[in-house]
Amino acid sequence: MKPKPIFQKRIFWDVNFEAIDYDAKARFVIERVFERGDVEDIRNCRRYYGDEKVSEVLLSAKWLPLNTIYFAAAIIDKKITEFRCYIQAQSQKEHWTY
């Protein structure tokens, strides 16, 4: 069994940090670490899950902030147009400002 990855508690401020199942909730953990973690958190995430798993999760995420998409694209060496959440955002009509 692999030792738990080390992340800052502030990333998971809204859940019971000690009870996180890093394997069962891999998608949640990876998305949250890339969205709110620092460089060391992201390194620990990549070490624990491996680049293949991290890429798979990020490319198929339903939603990520735009700055996270650009950052993740640079780290996993993919184009932003390969991210599901980016493609979906482009197909959404914007609301008119009156």
C-alpha positions as CSV (number, residue, x, y, z in Angstrom):
1,M,0.0,0.0,0.0
2,K,1.3,3.4,-1.0
3,P,1.8,6.1,1.7
4,K,-0.8,8.9,1.5
5,P,0.2,11.9,-0.5
6,I,1.0,15.0,1.5
7,F,-1.3,18.0,0.7
8,Q,-2.1,21.2,2.5
9,K,-5.3,21.0,4.6
10,R,-6.5,24.3,3.1
11,I,-7.1,22.7,-0.3
12,F,-9.8,20.4,1.2
13,W,-11.3,23.0,3.6
14,D,-14.8,21.8,3.0
15,V,-14.4,18.1,3.7
16,N,-13.1,15.9,6.5
17,F,-9.4,16.0,5.6
18,E,-8.4,13.0,7.6
19,A,-11.2,10.8,6.1
20,I,-10.3,11.4,2.4
21,D,-9.9,8.1,0.5
22,Y,-7.3,9.1,-2.0
23,D,-7.8,6.1,-4.2
24,A,-11.7,6.0,-4.3
25,K,-11.9,9.8,-4.7
26,A,-9.0,10.3,-7.1
27,R,-10.9,12.5,-9.5
28,F,-12.0,14.8,-6.7
29,V,-8.5,15.0,-5.2
30,I,-6.7,15.6,-8.5
31,E,-9.1,18.3,-9.7
32,R,-9.0,20.1,-6.3
33,V,-5.2,20.0,-6.0
34,F,-4.8,21.5,-9.5
35,E,-7.4,24.1,-8.8
36,R,-6.2,25.2,-5.3
37,G,-2.9,23.6,-4.6
38,D,0.6,25.1,-4.9
39,V,3.5,23.7,-6.9
40,E,4.5,21.2,-4.2
41,D,0.9,19.9,-3.9
42,I,0.8,19.3,-7.6
43,R,4.2,17.5,-7.5
44,N,2.9,15.3,-4.8
45,C,-0.3,14.6,-6.7
46,R,1.7,13.6,-9.8
47,R,3.9,11.4,-7.8
48,Y,1.0,9.6,-6.1
49,Y,-1.3,9.1,-9.1
50,G,1.2,9.2,-12.0
51,D,1.0,11.5,-15.0
52,E,-1.3,9.1,-17.0
53,K,-4.0,9.2,-14.3
54,V,-3.6,12.9,-13.8
55,S,-3.9,13.6,-17.5
56,E,-7.0,11.3,-17.8
57,V,-8.8,13.1,-15.0
58,L,-8.0,16.6,-16.0
59,L,-8.8,16.1,-19.7
60,S,-12.2,14.6,-18.8
61,A,-13.1,17.1,-16.0
62,K,-16.6,18.6,-16.3
63,W,-15.5,21.9,-15.0
64,L,-12.2,23.7,-14.2
65,P,-11.5,27.4,-14.0
66,L,-9.9,28.8,-17.2
67,N,-6.6,29.6,-15.5
68,T,-6.4,26.0,-14.2
69,I,-7.0,24.7,-17.7
70,Y,-4.1,26.7,-19.1
71,F,-1.9,25.6,-16.2
72,A,-2.8,22.0,-16.5
73,A,-2.3,22.1,-20.2
74,A,1.2,23.2,-19.7
75,I,2.0,20.6,-17.1
76,I,0.5,17.6,-19.0
77,D,1.6,18.9,-22.4
78,K,-1.8,19.0,-24.0
79,K,-3.7,21.7,-25.9
80,I,-6.5,23.5,-24.1
81,T,-8.8,22.4,-26.9
82,E,-8.4,18.8,-25.7
83,F,-10.0,19.5,-22.3
84,R,-13.6,18.5,-22.1
85,C,-14.5,21.5,-19.8
86,Y,-12.9,23.9,-22.3
87,I,-14.9,22.4,-25.2
88,Q,-18.1,22.6,-23.3
89,A,-17.5,26.2,-22.2
90,Q,-17.0,27.2,-25.9
91,S,-20.3,25.6,-26.9
92,Q,-22.3,27.5,-24.2
93,K,-24.1,30.6,-25.3
94,E,-23.1,33.7,-23.3
95,H,-25.8,35.7,-21.5
96,W,-26.6,39.1,-22.9
97,T,-25.7,42.0,-20.8
98,Y,-28.6,44.5,-20.9
